[in-house]
Amino acid sequence: MREQSLPLDEPSVGEKEIEYVTEAIRSGWLSWQGKYVGTFEEQFAKYCGVKKAISVSTGTAALILALQAAGIGPKDEVIVPTLTFSAAAFTVSFLGAKVVFADCENDRMVMDPSDIETRITSRTKAIMPVHLYGRPVDMDPIMKIARTKKVIVIEDVAEAVGAIYKGRKVGSIGDIGCFSFHNKLIATGEGGMVTTSNNNFAKAVMALKTPAPNNFTDSRLISLNYRMSNITAAIGTAQLERLEEIIQRKRNLAQKYTNLLKNCPGITIIPEVPGCRDVYWRYTILVNNDHRLGRDKLFYALNELGIGARSIFWPMHLHPYYITRPPTKFESAENLSARGIDLPSSANLTDEQIDFVAKSILKIST
């Protein structure tokens, strides 16, 4: 296999990031006490349209803290889409709660609201929709189910900062939103954010992410260090100021891929829902099962050309930790996972590079 000349992901970093990081270092405040932590949180809350944004060390930490703030632990159940990055399920299991998987929509890979209600029991404490690859989940029916059943909605927005669902930013629709900045649309190396407009959840997350000073606190919660550094926040502040520019480039990239590949034999394009805005953390195509080439052959052929394509996530219900005997079937998730390929999706890609990827797929597929 050739060394990849077109990587799958590459962060978009400019002079502003360098300027802010340099200022943070020169200030002498490298840890969580520097000015950029508060600046990043305030600007992020405003951008998302929520009352509070709380910076944390990673996206995984954001999920753990959100689940803890919601009081989730042993004997509780959380409904999670099976087609997702592992952190959504693993953080639930880490806290001793039970993961209950749900299937995804046939054409967009995100959680299917119609598959949720039958999976709710008296032990269900939360629903965790995951806005996978930058595509908003259909939130209205999920929120209706949650309010009827009196369960909490924790949005996993790791891959979808800036995505819009019916006029609202994802991460502001549920009770709590959880973001990751690990090489996502905002890339800070590591880092995350918890968003909420619920004061009780905000206070709980703030208490849980900071170890008790001098071993004394008036809280009964066990708190650990999940704080973001000033250097990380400096990068995040600069990235947030450029976020709409990055999103627009991602959307232009996606439109170019779509225009070039929409008539490609054996390839299905994933649609954008009217009234929503996808932000295309990764641009994904589906290879039809009956095509002569097949997903894996196309994937390996692209890699041989130095194109950093990757198969999409494998369903979590088939992970060794969760698999049952006989295995539970989630037909949409299994079908889509077996067909999906992520194409190079960096905002740094040139039009010529996108042309090369698309024309390579056309040549291989015909």
N, C-alpha and C positions, 0 to 999 in steps of 0.2 A: 504494500500500500504506500502510495506517495505521501510525503509530508504535506499536510494541509496548507495550501496557499490562501484559501478563503476560509477562515475559522467560522464556526457556528455563531459564536457570540464574541463581541469585542466592545468594551465600554467606550462611550464617546466622552473624551476628556479634553477640556480646553484651557485657555490661559487663566480663566476665572478660578478654576479649581486650584491651580498652582498658587495663585495670588492669595486665596483665602487660607490654604494650608500653611503657606509661609507666614502669614500674619498670626495664625494660631500658634505656630511653633515659637515665633519671636516673642509672643506675649508671655511665654513661660507657663501657660495653662494648657497642659497636654491632656489632662484627664477630663472627667465629666463636669468640672467646675468652670470651664471656659465659656466665653460669651456665645460661641456658635451653637452650643447645645440648645439654649433657650431660643435663639434666633431661628434655628431650623424647626424646632417644635411649633413655634408661633406661626411661621410661614406655611408649614405643612398643614396645620389645622385650618388655616384660612383657605388654602388651596382645595382641600377636601370638603370644606363646608361643615366642619364639626366644631364642637366647643373645645375639645382637648385632643392634642397629639402628644404622645409620650414616647420619647426616644429610648431604644433598647439596643442591646449588643448584636442581635441577629434576628432574622425573621422567625427562626425556631423559638427563640426566647419570647418573641411577641405572642406566638400561639400558646406557649406554656403559661405566660402571665395572664392572657385573656381567659383561658380555661380556669385557672386558679381564681381569678377575680370573679368569675361566674359561679364559683363554689363547686366545681366539678371534681369528682374523685371516685373512689371505689363505690360500686353499686349503681353508678350513673351510666347512662348510655348517651352517645353522641353520634348523630347521623352524618356520615362523611361520604363524598363521592369516591367510588373505587378507582376511577381514572383520575389520578392526582399524583403530585410529588409526595414522597413518603412522609414528610414532616407532618402533614395534616393528620394522618392516622397515628403515627408514632407518638406524637405529643399527647394524644388522648390516652394511649396505652401506657405511656410513661407515668401518667398520674393515676393509673390504676382503674380507669373507667373502661367501659366496653365500647369498641368501635362497631357501629352498625352501618354496613356499606349500602349505598344506593347507586343505581345505574345512571347513565348519562344520556343526553339527547342524541338521536341518531346522526345528526348532521353537524353538530357544533362541539361535541366532546365535553360540554359542561354538564353539571348536575341536572337531572331531569326532575322537575318539581312533582310530576305525576307519580314518581316512584317513591316519594317521601312518606306520604300520609299513612300508607299501609305498614310502614316500618316503625312508626311511633308506638311506644308502649308507655306504661305508667312510670318507667324508669328513665325515659328520654328527658335529658336536661338541656340539650342544645342541638342545633342544626348548623353544620359548617359548610356552606357553599364555597367552592373554590373557583375563582375567576381564571380558569386555566388558559395559559399562553396569551393572556391579555384580552380574553373574551368575557364580557359580562354574563353572568348567570341570569336567568329570568327570575328576578327577585320578588315581583309582586305576589305570585302565588305562594312562594316560600314564606314571605312575611305574613300572609293571610293564615297559612297553616300554623305558623309559630304563635301568632296572637290567639288563635282559637284554642290551641293546645297548651298555651302558656309555657312555651319553651324559648330559650335564648337563641339568637342568631349571631354567630361569630363568622364574619366574612374573612376568608383567606384571600388577600389581595396581593400576595407575594409577587405575582407576575403581571399585575394589571394596574399599577398606579396610573391615574389619569383616564382610565376607561370610564365611560359614561353610560348609565342605564336610565333611559327616559328622563333626561335632564339632570340627573344626580350622579355625582362621582361615586364609584364603588368604594366601599369602606366607610360610607356615611349612611348607608341604608339599613343595615342590621344594627344590633345593639353594640357590637364591637367590631373594629376592622384591624387586620394584622398585615403588615407590609414587610417586605424583605428588600434590602439594598445590596444583595450579593449578586453583582453582575446582572442586575435587572435593568429596567428603564432608568431608574436612579441607581448608580453603581458607586458604592463607597468602599469596596473591598469586602467588608462585613458591616452589618448594621440592620436595624429594623425600626418599626414604629407601630404603636398601638393607637388607634383613634376611637373616640367615643364622645357622645354628647350626654352620657349618663354620669353624673357626678360620683355616684357610689362606685361604679366600675373604675373611673379615673383614679379615685383615691386609693382603691385596692391595688391597682397596678403600680402606682407610685410607691406604695408601701412595700410591695413585694419585690420591686426591682433594686432596692437599696438595702444593704446590710445595716442592721441596727447599730448606731454609734455607741461606743462604750458599753456594748452588750445590753443596752436598756432601750425599751420601747414600750408604749402603752398598747401596742397591737398584739394579738394572740397569734398572728401569722408568722410563719418562718420565712424570713426574707433573705435573698441571696443577691449577689452582684450581677445584675444584667444591664448595667449602665453603658451608654454610648460615650466615647471619648470626644473631646473637643476637636481633635484632628479629623475624626470620622464625620462629625457634624459640619465641619468646615467644608469638606468635600460635598456632603449632602446639600448644604445651603446653596452652593454654586450649581450643583446639578438640578436642584429644584427651580432655580431661576432660569435654567435652560430647558426645562422639561417639555414645554409645549413645542419648542423647536425640534427636540428629539422625537417627540411623538409624531409631529408632522412628517419628518423624514421617514419614520417607520411606516406611516400610512402611505406615503408616496411609493416606498419600496414595495409594499404589499400590492398596491394598485398596479404597479409595473409587472410584478410577478403574475398577477391575475390576468392582465391583458395578454401576456405572452403565453400563458399556459392553459387558458380557458378552453381551447379546442384541442389540447394535447390528448392523444389516444390513451385511454386507461387511467387518466388522472381526473380526480374530482376536487373542485375548489370549495373550501369551506365558506359559506356565506356570512356576510355581516347583516345583523338584524336591523331593519329600519327603526330609527329612533334611538339607536345605541351607537356607541363609538368603541370599536376595538382598537387596541393600541399595539397589537402585534409584537409582543415580546419575542415570539418566534413565529415565522410564517410557516404554516403546516399545509402540506398537501396530502391527499388520500389516494392510494393506488388501488384501483379496482381489483377485487379478488380474482375476477375472471380474465384479467389482462395476461397476455403471454409472458410478460416480463416478471411481474410480481414485485411486491414491496422490497424484499431483501435483495434481489438482483439489482434493482435500481439503486438502492442504498449503497451497495458495495461498488457499483460502477461509478457512482459520483465520487465516492471516497478515493477510488483509483485515479481520478482526474484531479485530486487535490481539493475537492469541494467538501467542506466540513458539514455534510448532512448527518442527521442522527435519527434513529427511530424514536418514536414518542414514548411516553411513560408506559410501563406495563401495569395492568390493573392490580391494585393492592390486595384484592381478595385471593390472588394467586401467589402472593408473597409467602414464603415458608412459615412466617410467624402467624399468619392468619388463615392459611389454606385449610379447608375442611376435607374430609373423606366421606363420600365422594365430593369433589369440588362444587361449591355453589356456582351457579351460572349467572352471569350478567352479560347478556348477549350483545348489547350495544357497545359496552366498554371493551369487550374482548374483540369484537369485529373492528372497531376503530383503532385499537391499539395495534392490531396485526396489519393495519393498512397505512398508518401515519408516518410521514417523514418530515422532520424539521429541516428547513433550508437555511443557509447563511442569512442572518437577519440583523446584522449590526447596522446601526445608523451611519456608520462610517463607509459602508459599501457605496461604490460609484455605480452609475447607471450602466457602465460598461461591464462591471463585474456581475450585476444582476442579469444582464443580457447573456453573459457567458454561462451562468448557472442554468437559466431557462433554456437556452439553445442546446446545452448539453443534455438536459432532460428530454427535449423534443427529439434529438438525434438518437438517444438511447431507446426511446419508447416507440419509435416508428420503424 
